[in-house]
Amino acid sequence: MRKVVLSAIALSFLGLGAASAASHTSAGVVENLNAKAGVVRLANGDQYILPAGTDLSGIGGGDRVIINWETQNSSSIASQQSNNELPARILQADSISLAR
């Protein structure tokens, strides 16, 4: 019985690790910025939606930035189809800063 309980505990920890999100960092040049909506589009077409209240006053078109974001499920990512006007990806971002 003790082995069964210990095995169940071990499996639950393995499941927690698989479900946790991984942090990512993307860098690029700002192509378009909508400060009111908190949306930044990079030159590669990727679009990031920043948390409400993010200060974008020091960031503008042509600036090189670093954006931090978490792994997201495929239903929250829009992929570019045949229309070049669509972003390559739309991701929820955690933060943005100017690249040094």
N, C-alpha and C positions, 0 to 999 in steps of 0.2 A: 504494500500500500504506500509506503514511504517513497519508493522509487517512482510510482505513478504520480504522486504529488510533486516531487522534484522535477520530473520530466515535464509536467504541465507548466510549472513555473518557468523552466528554461525556455520552453516553446513560446510562452507569452512574451518574454524579453526579446526573443528573435523577431516576433511579429511587430513589436514596437519599433525596433530598429528599421525594419523595412518600410514602415508607414511614415517615418519622419522625413521631413523635406530637406533637401540639400540646398545649400546656398550657392549662388552663381554670381559672377561678375562679368558684365559686358562693357566693352569700351567702343566708342565710335564718335563720329562727328554729327552734331545736331543739324538736321536738315530743316526741321519745322518744330515749332514750340507753341503750344496753346497753354499759357500759364493759368488762365482762368479754369480750364478743364483739367489741368495737371497732366497733360499728355505731351510726350516728347517722341518725335520720330527721328531716327538716325538715318544717315546717308545710305545704309545697307537695306533700308526699308522696314526694319524692326521698329515697332511702336511700343512704348511703355506708358502705362497709366500709373501715376504716382499717388501716394496717399493724400487725402484732402489736407490742405494746410501746408503742403511742401513749398518752401520758399524757392522760387525759380527766378527771382529778380536778378541774380548775377549770372544767369545762363542765357545764351542766345544762339541764333543761327551761326554755324561755322565753328562753334566751340567744341573742343574735344572733351568728352565727359566719360565718367565711369558710373555705371548703373548696377545696383545690387538688387537681386531678385531671388525668389525661392522656386524650386521645382514646382511645376503646375501640371495638373492633369490635362489630357488632350482636349477636353471639352472647353477649357478656358483659353485655348490657343487657336487663333484663326490663322490658317495657312494660306499663302498666296496661291491663287488658282491661275486663271488665264488673264485676269485684269491687272495690268501693271499699276493701277492706282491703289490697289489693296496693299497693305503692309505685309511683309514676309511673316511676321508674328506679332500678335498683340499680347503683351504680358503685363501682369500686375507687378509693379516694382516696389521695392522697399525704400530705396533712397537713390539720390543722384548727387554727384559732385564733379567739379571741374578736374580734369586730368592734369597732373603736374608734369 
